[in-house]
């Protein structure tokens, strides 16, 4: 019996000694062998860092009226990798935020990636939820109540295409080079318009807080704090009061034209959309720019609903987000005739006093290819051809430009490009369309699989001379071209942002914008063309009836109507002009899709805008 006890005692003693040896070895490893490593890990685990959102800069009109500002909104931000592992937290968030558990889980799973530290789960939460989350923060690991800044629009949908809107950054953009620095999940970024074009100017600089936490991850001490810096403010060239009037006139005029029937039919004009550009020829400033249909950027504040997005993205609603003044190009019709007029004079195809005959039909391309005019004008000089918008006159000019040098220099295309068509204007808006000035190489490439269509024929140039064929322009390009005419060959780059200032009002000079370019055009040729444009709105001109009550004696107007055929659609209508002649201050261009005659359906819009601008009524 005694021997058994001694044996058991020895076994226990041996076991205790072995355990003690293991403990000593483990302590030696932890303290001596890995001490530095664990010290480093420990130092990292007791500090946390978070960013503090900065408000975006404000946007003002040219008179200092506040158009867009940032307002703070309380939001719930979560760390997906932490919260997804804790179903109790997701269930508690579901109850607190009135969100379904499944919605929370799906949003976090989509955002559970290494480069997103946190994601905004819900914005603009109520006071009760804020208090509950703050008082019970220990029960919500990985959840934080923060302030984010959202846009507020003081003029509703006015100038929405120019301003653009902001959205919460998504994962694809976070991966891109553009947003690789200074952005994180939950940030608001500009997606269209000036918000996108001036993102780096508007976004501001985030603040930073470094704080100490206890073993449970709760903050106990702030170690370092840097305040956020607000983004810079934009002061625009836009006059918001003029913008309001222009948008109202455009909208009401479209509704009015839709009540008209196409001549000799029971079909009404569709007019799905249109655009207006009001530009200062003295410096290239955009004073107003409207596009219809439009949208309200407030729909995107806090995230757009599925129903609203489907409406905006539905082709049946004619794509309200597209700025038709800049982002789309259209056949210009007779509004383009200022260019073949100048080209004809510059290349000696016509002269100031030479006359061409319009008999209603032109057979210059052969009897198999008759070209008609909307009327029979008889003998015309260049001024009369512009006044009456005679197609046959300009067919002959186009044919003369083609046959000179056997079209080796593509003279019509050359002058179209001189006047800015077929290239970007350089306006400070994203997604500008460069339009199309087609030529031999373009046609050869476009029809490379159809050899019979790949040759540039005389008829191609002839059609282009009246704004048809393979020629597409934006309303902004048309405004720039008429500005060049008004300026006697001086070209300004159109722009919308006049000044950039910080929150203290300090001005940031913009050295990137070229002041102007002298195109070295013949001023006398321009004066001849201008005479014709003045006659367009005078007695017998294609816009005479519209301007009959306008005080042309005090405020002379130069303008051009345009009606463009578009295969498969109703005619597109244009009017472009400037005033007052002699000291031009305003270029106004209007385009309506599927609206028929530019003289009867678009010129009235320009006349109303000029009435407002010059305070005639």
C-alpha positions as MATLAB code, in Angstrom:
seq = 'XXXXXXXXXXXXXXXXXXXXXXXXXXXXXXXXXXXXXXXXXXXXXXXXXXXXXXXXXXXXXXXXXXXXXXXXXXXXXXXXXXXXXXXXXXXXXXXXXXXXXXXXXXXXXXXXXXXXXXXXXXXXXXXXXXXXXXXXXXXXXXXXXXXXXXXXXXXXXXXXXXXXXXXXXXXXXXXXXXXXXXXXXXXXXXXXXXXXXXXXXXXXXXXXXXXXXXXXXXXXXXXXXXXXXXXXXXXXXXXXXXXXXXXXXXXXXXXXXXXXXXXXXXXXXXXXXXXXXXXXXXXXXXXXXXXXXXXXXXXXXXXXXXXXXXXXXXXXXXXXXXXXXXXXXXXXXXXXXXXXXXXXXXXXXXXXXXXXXXXXXXXXXXXXXXXXXXXXXXXXXXXXXXXXXXXXXXXXXXXXXXXXXXXXXXXXXXXXXXXXXXXXXXXXXXXXXXXXXXXXXXXXXXXXXXXXXXXXXXXXXXXXXXXXXXXXXXXXXXXXXXXXXXXXXXXXXXXXXXXXXXXXXXXXXXXXXXXXXXXXXXXXXXXXXXXXXXXXXXXXXXXXXXXXXXXXXXXXXXXXXXXXXXXXXXXXXXXXXXXXXXXXXXXXXXXXXXXXXXXXXXXXXXXXXXXXXXXXX';
ca = [
       0.000    0.000    0.000;
       2.762    2.399    0.991;
       4.817    1.534   -2.076;
       1.859    2.332   -4.396;
       1.472    5.787   -2.847;
       5.158    6.503   -3.356;
       4.944    5.452   -7.008;
       1.902    7.705   -7.603;
       3.621   10.582   -5.864;
       6.669   10.216   -8.118;
       4.497   10.158  -11.231;
       2.705   13.331  -10.179;
       5.992   14.975   -9.352;
       7.437   14.054  -12.741;
       4.352   15.439  -14.472;
       4.571   18.710  -12.554;
       8.246   19.030  -13.430;
       7.498   18.421  -17.117;
       4.693   20.984  -17.103;
       6.964   23.485  -15.393;
       9.661   22.917  -18.013;
       7.141   23.447  -20.850;
       5.918   26.680  -19.253;
       9.458   27.973  -18.800;
      10.312   27.175  -22.432;
       7.127   28.866  -23.649;
       7.823   31.966  -21.585;
      11.356   32.071  -22.911;
      10.060   31.875  -26.492;
       7.446   34.566  -25.954;
       9.604   37.016  -24.044;
      13.030   36.457  -25.551;
      12.625   34.902  -28.991;
       9.402   36.741  -30.110;
       9.330   39.682  -27.754;
      10.005   42.306  -30.405;
       7.384   40.880  -32.749;
       4.640   40.848  -30.135;
       5.635   44.264  -28.881;
       5.170   45.614  -32.391;
       1.798   43.881  -32.778;
       0.688   45.168  -29.390;
       1.607   48.731  -30.301;
      -0.486   48.444  -33.463;
      -3.484   47.025  -31.722;
      -3.872   49.884  -29.255;
      -4.273   52.650  -31.858;
      -6.895   53.167  -34.521;
      -7.226   55.746  -37.268;
     -10.288   57.113  -39.015;
     -10.942   59.838  -41.550;
     -13.371   62.728  -41.193;
     -15.331   63.762  -44.280;
     -14.758   67.200  -45.786;
     -17.622   69.220  -47.289;
     -17.481   69.726  -51.050;
     -17.086   73.246  -52.340;
     -20.135   75.346  -53.134;
     -21.229   76.425  -56.616;
     -22.372   79.999  -57.327;
     -23.658   81.767  -60.416;
     -21.919   84.824  -61.927;
     -23.773   87.139  -59.544;
     -22.799   85.226  -56.415;
     -26.117   83.423  -55.982;
     -25.601   80.102  -54.215;
     -26.771   77.265  -56.472;
     -25.368   74.127  -54.819;
     -24.014   73.592  -51.322;
     -22.997   70.719  -49.052;
     -25.010   69.913  -45.942;
     -23.962   67.514  -43.153;
     -26.062   64.385  -42.733;
     -25.681   61.774  -39.991;
     -24.964   58.307  -41.303;
     -24.152   54.815  -40.048;
     -20.838   53.448  -41.290;
     -19.827   49.833  -40.754;
     -16.742   47.687  -41.278;
     -17.998   44.773  -43.397;
     -15.340   42.291  -42.298;
     -16.279   42.753  -38.655;
     -20.061   43.062  -38.868;
     -20.539   40.129  -41.276;
     -19.107   37.810  -38.626;
     -21.649   38.939  -36.048;
     -25.263   38.069  -36.841;
     -26.445   39.635  -33.584;
     -25.071   43.000  -34.703;
     -26.763   42.758  -38.103;
     -30.076   41.853  -36.473;
     -29.752   44.746  -34.040;
     -28.939   47.124  -36.905;
     -31.968   45.836  -38.785;
     -34.248   46.771  -35.900;
     -32.558   50.078  -35.189;
     -32.333   51.337  -38.778;
     -35.567   49.835  -40.056;
     -33.675   47.875  -42.706;
     -34.183   44.220  -43.529;
     -31.544   41.821  -42.319;
     -31.134   40.499  -45.856;
     -30.574   43.980  -47.322;
     -27.883   44.683  -44.744;
     -26.181   41.374  -45.382;
     -26.232   41.748  -49.183;
     -24.837   45.284  -49.072;
     -22.025   44.285  -46.743;
     -21.180   41.151  -48.700;
     -20.825   43.202  -51.868;
     -18.506   45.565  -50.020;
     -16.510   42.959  -48.082;
     -13.221   43.548  -49.874;
      -9.784   44.457  -48.655;
      -9.708   47.988  -50.072;
     -12.933   49.131  -48.405;
     -12.485   49.775  -44.679;
     -16.061   50.854  -44.132;
     -19.255   51.354  -46.032;
     -22.146   53.744  -45.480;
     -25.056   51.544  -44.513;
     -27.697   54.247  -44.180;
     -27.797   58.048  -44.355;
     -30.002   60.658  -42.732;
     -30.929   58.465  -39.750;
     -33.355   59.730  -37.101;
     -32.364   61.092  -33.701;
     -33.616   58.087  -31.736;
     -31.432   55.716  -33.754;
     -28.407   57.999  -33.320;
     -28.827   58.091  -29.521;
     -29.365   54.331  -29.282;
     -26.282   53.487  -31.342;
     -24.076   55.888  -29.403;
     -25.283   54.776  -25.978;
     -24.834   51.114  -26.896;
     -21.641   51.400  -28.928;
     -20.060   48.460  -27.085;
     -22.789   46.203  -28.486;
     -22.048   47.288  -32.045;
     -18.427   46.440  -32.864;
     -17.496   47.667  -36.324;
     -20.363   50.206  -36.366;
     -19.886   53.964  -36.215;
     -22.101   57.049  -36.381;
     -20.477   59.686  -38.605;
     -21.303   62.837  -40.553;
     -21.319   62.754  -44.356;
     -21.964   65.659  -46.685;
     -24.693   65.598  -49.313;
     -25.612   68.122  -51.986;
     -28.479   70.568  -51.613;
     -29.838   72.369  -54.691;
     -31.296   75.818  -54.152;
     -32.882   76.002  -57.604;
     -34.272   72.468  -57.944;
     -33.633   71.132  -61.448;
     -32.277   74.366  -62.982;
     -28.999   73.858  -64.860;
     -28.948   70.188  -63.843;
     -27.037   69.126  -66.966;
     -24.346   71.691  -66.234;
     -24.074   71.047  -62.514;
     -24.230   67.254  -62.645;
     -24.681   65.239  -59.470;
     -22.747   63.251  -56.885;
     -23.060   59.601  -55.889;
     -21.449   57.286  -53.386;
     -18.270   55.835  -54.853;
     -18.537   52.190  -55.862;
     -15.995   49.401  -55.763;
     -15.126   49.541  -59.455;
     -14.175   53.200  -59.209;
     -12.211   52.586  -56.023;
     -10.107   50.137  -58.030;
      -9.419   52.684  -60.779;
      -6.330   54.859  -60.978;
      -8.386   58.060  -60.837;
      -9.655   57.308  -57.346;
      -6.776   55.283  -55.947;
      -5.594   58.060  -53.617;
      -7.680   59.910  -51.057;
     -10.889   57.940  -51.515;
     -12.601   55.249  -49.464;
     -15.943   53.522  -49.210;
     -18.806   55.915  -48.531;
     -17.191   58.930  -50.235;
     -19.324   61.127  -52.480;
     -17.899   61.798  -55.952;
     -19.045   63.896  -58.899;
     -20.389   61.686  -61.657;
     -21.584   64.127  -64.336;
     -21.376   67.798  -65.273;
     -19.212   70.235  -63.343;
     -19.276   67.923  -60.326;
     -17.296   65.421  -62.390;
     -15.149   67.873  -64.351;
     -14.016   69.707  -61.195;
     -13.960   66.748  -58.808;
     -10.401   67.417  -57.637;
     -11.255   71.086  -56.994;
     -14.552   70.505  -55.194;
     -13.821   67.440  -53.070;
     -11.826   69.034  -50.235;
      -9.315   67.304  -47.953;
     -10.371   64.825  -45.308;
      -9.571   65.206  -41.632;
      -7.847   62.478  -39.597;
      -8.196   61.159  -36.055;
      -5.739   58.759  -34.422;
      -7.018   57.386  -31.112;
      -6.117   54.825  -28.500;
      -8.451   51.919  -27.760;
      -8.812   49.459  -24.904;
      -8.592   45.675  -25.409;
     -12.263   45.661  -26.456;
     -11.596   48.215  -29.175;
     -13.338   51.115  -27.431;
     -11.758   54.584  -27.809;
     -10.102   55.830  -24.651;
      -7.852   58.666  -25.817;
      -7.340   60.851  -28.913;
      -3.664   60.879  -29.875;
      -3.787   63.044  -32.978;
      -6.484   65.044  -34.767;
      -6.459   66.948  -38.070;
      -9.489   68.980  -39.134;
     -10.968   68.488  -42.618;
     -10.563   71.260  -45.199;
     -13.576   72.218  -47.300;
     -13.377   71.982  -51.075;
     -12.904   75.069  -53.208;
     -15.896   77.007  -54.506;
     -16.841   77.446  -58.166;
     -18.173   80.736  -59.504;
     -19.851   80.175  -62.861;
     -20.403   82.261  -65.948;
     -24.063   81.215  -65.795;
     -26.701   83.757  -64.853;
     -29.205   81.623  -62.947;
     -32.069   84.049  -63.673;
     -31.359   83.891  -67.410;
     -31.029   80.122  -67.085;
     -34.496   79.935  -65.540;
     -36.042   81.981  -68.338;
     -34.268   79.985  -71.065;
     -35.364   76.649  -69.632;
     -38.938   77.893  -69.262;
     -39.084   79.208  -72.840;
     -37.583   75.966  -74.194;
     -40.048   73.775  -72.304;
     -43.129   75.816  -73.173;
     -42.088   76.103  -76.825;
     -41.634   72.346  -77.141;
     -45.128   71.801  -75.763;
     -46.446   74.359  -78.239;
     -44.760   72.808  -81.265;
     -46.094   69.395  -80.269;
     -49.583   70.788  -80.869;
     -48.769   71.510  -84.520;
     -49.384   69.142  -87.405;
     -46.919   68.503  -90.193;
     -48.128   70.269  -93.311;
     -50.619   68.281  -95.391;
     -50.708   65.424  -92.852;
     -52.507   64.439  -89.654;
     -49.183   63.752  -87.942;
     -48.056   65.971  -85.082;
     -44.464   67.021  -84.492;
     -42.869   64.768  -81.888;
     -40.170   67.116  -80.544;
     -38.637   64.609  -78.087;
     -35.893   67.024  -77.103;
     -33.987   70.205  -77.714;
     -31.180   72.458  -76.565;
     -30.303   76.128  -76.147;
     -26.892   77.784  -75.857;
     -26.447   81.435  -74.878;
     -22.808   82.455  -75.228;
     -20.852   85.687  -74.925;
     -18.790   86.137  -78.113;
     -16.535   88.592  -76.296;
     -14.908   85.913  -74.130;
     -16.524   82.514  -74.667;
     -18.490   82.533  -71.419;
     -21.600   80.343  -71.368;
     -24.365   82.531  -69.948;
     -27.070   79.875  -70.146;
     -27.294   76.347  -71.467;
     -30.472   74.296  -71.445;
     -31.315   70.784  -72.539;
     -34.700   69.083  -72.642;
     -35.841   66.681  -71.302;
     -34.184   67.414  -68.012;
     -33.978   65.801  -64.567;
     -33.729   66.782  -60.925;
     -30.270   66.109  -59.425;
     -31.890   65.813  -55.996;
     -33.019   62.343  -57.088;
     -29.429   61.197  -56.598;
     -28.977   62.656  -53.107;
     -28.514   59.756  -50.700;
     -28.814   57.227  -53.535;
     -31.345   57.118  -56.370;
     -34.262   54.710  -56.163;
     -34.603   51.865  -58.646;
     -37.849   53.314  -60.039;
     -36.295   56.737  -60.656;
     -33.219   55.240  -62.277;
     -35.289   53.067  -64.596;
     -37.267   56.145  -65.655;
     -34.112   58.150  -66.429;
     -32.531   55.234  -68.270;
     -35.596   54.302  -70.322;
     -35.227   55.184  -74.059;
     -38.951   55.931  -74.194;
     -38.268   58.946  -71.967;
     -35.631   60.276  -74.411;
     -32.655   60.048  -72.028;
     -33.127   63.076  -69.742;
     -29.538   62.870  -68.449;
     -28.012   63.669  -71.856;
     -26.979   67.286  -72.304;
     -28.046   67.741  -75.910;
     -26.129   70.998  -76.204;
     -22.788   69.251  -75.690;
     -23.071   65.468  -75.575;
     -25.018   64.809  -78.804;
     -24.575   65.891  -82.419;
     -27.241   66.446  -85.057;
     -27.594   67.290  -88.773;
     -27.400   71.097  -88.911;
     -29.354   71.848  -92.060;
     -29.088   75.354  -93.491;
     -27.671   76.839  -90.282;
     -24.296   75.571  -91.538;
     -24.436   77.688  -94.711;
     -22.233   80.368  -93.172;
     -19.288   78.000  -93.743;
     -19.732   77.175  -97.469;
     -20.520   80.882  -97.937;
     -17.141   81.835  -96.492;
     -15.362   78.964  -98.266;
     -16.913   79.953 -101.602;
     -15.748   83.542 -101.221;
     -12.278   82.578  -99.946;
     -11.694   80.063 -102.762;
     -13.097   82.309 -105.542;
     -15.964   79.943 -106.263;
     -18.248   82.954 -105.902;
     -17.735   86.673 -105.410;
     -19.688   89.395 -103.672;
     -21.516   90.346 -106.879;
     -21.603   87.075 -108.803;
     -25.040   85.553 -109.197;
     -26.282   82.002 -109.477;
     -29.700   80.898 -110.676;
     -32.239   78.868 -108.746;
     -34.980   77.383 -110.922;
     -36.273   75.082 -108.208;
     -34.352   72.072 -109.551;
     -30.620   71.703 -110.187;
     -29.226   69.072 -112.544;
     -25.527   69.768 -112.040;
     -24.905   66.154 -110.991;
     -26.744   64.785 -114.021;
     -30.362   64.155 -114.918;
     -30.388   61.021 -112.800;
     -29.514   63.013 -109.687;
     -31.804   66.074 -109.569;
     -31.449   68.332 -106.534;
     -34.374   70.485 -105.503;
     -34.883   73.661 -103.506;
     -37.795   74.572 -101.256;
     -38.657   77.392 -103.695;
     -37.678   78.844 -107.059;
     -35.617   81.924 -106.187;
     -34.302   82.994 -109.576;
     -31.003   84.877 -109.793;
     -29.296   85.392 -106.420;
     -26.089   86.852 -105.064;
     -24.540   85.525 -101.839;
     -26.531   87.879  -99.602;
     -29.791   86.870 -101.230;
     -28.881   83.193 -101.025;
     -28.370   83.453  -97.273;
     -31.498   85.567  -96.818;
     -33.651   83.043  -98.693;
     -31.689   79.969  -97.570;
     -31.494   78.834 -101.174;
     -30.324   75.232 -101.388;
     -29.565   75.308 -105.108;
     -27.210   78.257 -104.669;
     -25.248   76.342 -102.057;
     -25.368   73.105 -104.068;
     -23.453   74.965 -106.728;
     -21.000   76.398 -104.193;
     -20.413   72.923 -102.797;
     -19.904   71.518 -106.293;
     -17.403   74.260 -107.077;
     -15.457   73.477 -103.908;
     -15.420   69.793 -104.878;
     -14.215   70.306 -108.435;
     -11.472   72.791 -107.501;
      -8.230   70.803 -107.324;
     -10.402   67.726 -108.071;
     -11.302   67.630 -104.361;
      -7.711   66.802 -103.455;
      -7.783   69.326 -100.601;
     -11.382   68.673  -99.511;
     -11.994   72.401  -99.284;
     -15.445   72.315  -97.688;
     -14.202   70.004  -94.929;
     -11.183   72.269  -94.457;
     -13.341   75.330  -93.744;
     -15.802   73.404  -91.593;
     -12.878   72.445  -89.371;
     -11.584   76.024  -89.341;
     -14.947   77.065  -87.901;
     -14.625   74.403  -85.196;
     -16.785   71.585  -86.522;
     -15.582   67.999  -86.237;
     -13.541   68.658  -83.084;
     -14.064   69.337  -79.401;
     -14.626   72.940  -78.395;
     -12.724   72.338  -75.160;
     -15.561   73.387  -72.866;
     -15.028   72.458  -69.212;
     -17.720   69.776  -69.211;
     -17.184   66.023  -69.518;
     -18.327   63.760  -72.340;
     -18.349   66.375  -75.106;
     -19.239   65.040  -78.560;
     -16.884   66.109  -81.362;
     -19.519   65.687  -84.067;
     -18.657   64.479  -87.564;
     -17.118   66.155  -90.610;
     -16.833   63.239  -93.014;
     -14.395   63.043  -95.894;
     -12.758   60.613  -98.276;
     -10.805   58.688  -95.661;
     -13.753   58.488  -93.273;
     -16.044   57.119  -95.965;
     -13.441   54.640  -97.178;
     -13.029   53.283  -93.665;
     -16.725   53.384  -92.744;
     -17.738   51.418  -95.848;
     -14.642   49.220  -96.048;
     -16.836   46.141  -96.411;
     -19.045   47.784  -99.054;
     -16.751   48.867 -101.870;
     -19.553   50.466 -103.894;
     -20.217   52.995 -101.119;
     -16.650   53.757 -100.096;
     -15.922   56.421 -102.722;
     -16.470   60.112 -101.943;
     -18.696   61.491 -104.716;
     -19.469   65.079 -105.719;
     -22.950   64.593 -104.313;
     -21.465   63.979 -100.861;
     -19.914   67.461 -100.819;
     -23.011   68.990 -102.407;
     -25.215   67.554  -99.654;
     -22.801   68.668  -96.947;
     -22.946   72.242  -98.290;
     -26.551   72.524  -97.119;
     -25.983   70.740  -93.808;
     -27.048   67.269  -94.895;
     -25.192   64.055  -95.606;
     -22.396   62.916  -93.330;
     -22.230   66.046  -91.219;
     -23.181   66.198  -87.539;
     -22.677   69.113  -85.171;
     -23.487   69.994  -81.581;
     -25.425   73.138  -80.651;
     -22.322   74.300  -78.769;
     -20.178   73.944  -81.896;
     -22.741   75.969  -83.817;
     -22.626   78.671  -81.126;
     -18.836   78.767  -81.325;
     -18.953   79.058  -85.140;
     -21.339   82.023  -84.994;
     -19.163   83.529  -82.273;
     -16.176   83.301  -84.656;
     -18.246   85.100  -87.268;
     -19.349   87.780  -84.806;
     -15.733   88.252  -83.686;
     -14.385   88.573  -87.244;
     -12.274   85.440  -86.927;
     -11.350   85.468  -83.235;
     -12.080   82.134  -81.568;
     -12.640   81.770  -77.829;
     -12.878   78.464  -76.001;
     -16.314   78.265  -74.370;
     -16.270   77.798  -70.616;
     -18.563   77.719  -67.593;
     -16.335   78.122  -64.526;
     -15.338   81.762  -64.222;
     -13.458   81.645  -60.915;
     -12.240   79.171  -58.306;
     -11.994   80.397  -54.716;
     -11.156   78.750  -51.411;
     -13.310   79.083  -48.288;
     -11.522   82.313  -47.362;
     -12.246   83.852  -50.743;
      -8.742   83.587  -52.167;
      -8.750   83.375  -55.964;
      -7.003   80.566  -57.809;
      -5.806   81.808  -61.212;
      -6.560   79.473  -64.110;
      -3.599   79.501  -66.474;
      -4.756   76.491  -68.473;
      -7.347   78.339  -70.577;
      -6.134   79.836  -73.824;
      -7.310   83.439  -74.060;
      -8.191   83.374  -77.764;
      -7.042   82.240  -81.192;
      -6.913   84.457  -84.270;
      -8.033   82.355  -87.248;
      -6.849   85.024  -89.721;
     -10.154   85.129  -91.583;
     -11.040   87.722  -94.197;
     -13.134   90.329  -92.376;
     -14.734   91.663  -95.551;
     -16.031   88.201  -96.466;
     -17.469   87.940  -92.956;
     -19.189   91.302  -93.370;
     -20.809   90.090  -96.604;
     -22.110   86.997  -94.843;
     -23.305   89.103  -91.919;
     -25.293   91.295  -94.319;
     -27.104   88.175  -95.482;
     -27.739   87.040  -91.895;
     -29.246   90.431  -91.055;
     -31.598   90.059  -94.025;
     -32.754   86.667  -92.722;
     -34.691   88.388  -89.919;
     -35.621   91.391  -92.065;
     -38.416   91.785  -94.649;
     -38.635   88.763  -96.934;
     -36.155   86.680  -94.905;
     -36.848   83.145  -93.680;
     -37.390   84.460  -90.128;
     -39.039   87.758  -91.060;
     -42.467   86.957  -89.621;
     -40.993   86.000  -86.248;
     -38.987   89.219  -85.854;
     -41.528   91.574  -87.377;
     -42.318   93.162  -83.968;
     -38.758   93.026  -82.686;
     -36.994   96.444  -82.518;
     -34.377   95.587  -85.143;
     -33.652   99.262  -85.661;
     -32.308   99.495  -82.093;
     -31.055   95.934  -81.664;
     -30.091   94.500  -85.076;
     -29.965   90.706  -85.177;
     -27.968   88.427  -87.474;
     -29.409   84.938  -87.726;
     -29.822   81.800  -89.775;
     -32.630   79.285  -89.908;
     -32.055   75.601  -90.510;
     -34.244   72.607  -91.303;
     -32.439   69.270  -91.497;
     -33.702   65.986  -92.854;
     -32.971   62.966  -90.674;
     -33.604   59.536  -92.167;
     -36.452   57.755  -90.400;
     -37.400   60.807  -88.342;
     -39.139   64.126  -88.709;
     -37.044   67.162  -89.672;
     -34.737   68.760  -87.115;
     -35.051   72.531  -86.664;
     -32.369   75.153  -85.926;
     -31.865   78.847  -85.458;
     -28.489   80.450  -84.751;
     -27.650   84.109  -84.459;
     -26.068   86.984  -82.557;
     -26.984   90.499  -81.467;
     -26.618   93.382  -81.535;
     -24.876   93.487  -84.899;
     -21.924   95.852  -84.755;
     -21.232   95.154  -81.096;
     -22.333   91.559  -80.528;
     -22.909   90.593  -76.908;
     -24.964   87.407  -77.183;
     -24.850   84.386  -79.443;
     -28.002   82.282  -79.167;
     -28.402   78.856  -80.763;
     -31.473   76.652  -80.488;
     -32.023   73.148  -81.845;
     -35.234   71.113  -81.615;
     -35.396   67.457  -82.574;
     -38.195   66.499  -84.979;
     -39.757   69.960  -84.954;
     -39.947   70.797  -88.662;
     -39.087   74.319  -89.801;
     -36.394   76.309  -88.064;
     -37.985   79.539  -89.235;
     -41.446   78.945  -87.825;
     -40.779   76.658  -84.842;
     -37.333   77.580  -83.480;
     -36.760   81.220  -84.401;
     -39.568   82.253  -81.984;
     -37.553   80.758  -79.108;
     -34.538   82.904  -79.974;
     -36.717   85.997  -80.376;
     -38.203   85.471  -76.896;
     -34.757   85.001  -75.365;
     -33.513   88.217  -76.943;
     -36.587   90.030  -75.682;
     -35.705   88.985  -72.146;
     -31.970   89.685  -72.483;
     -32.484   93.187  -73.873;
     -35.420   93.916  -71.563;
     -37.687   94.743  -74.478;
     -40.917   93.872  -72.708;
];
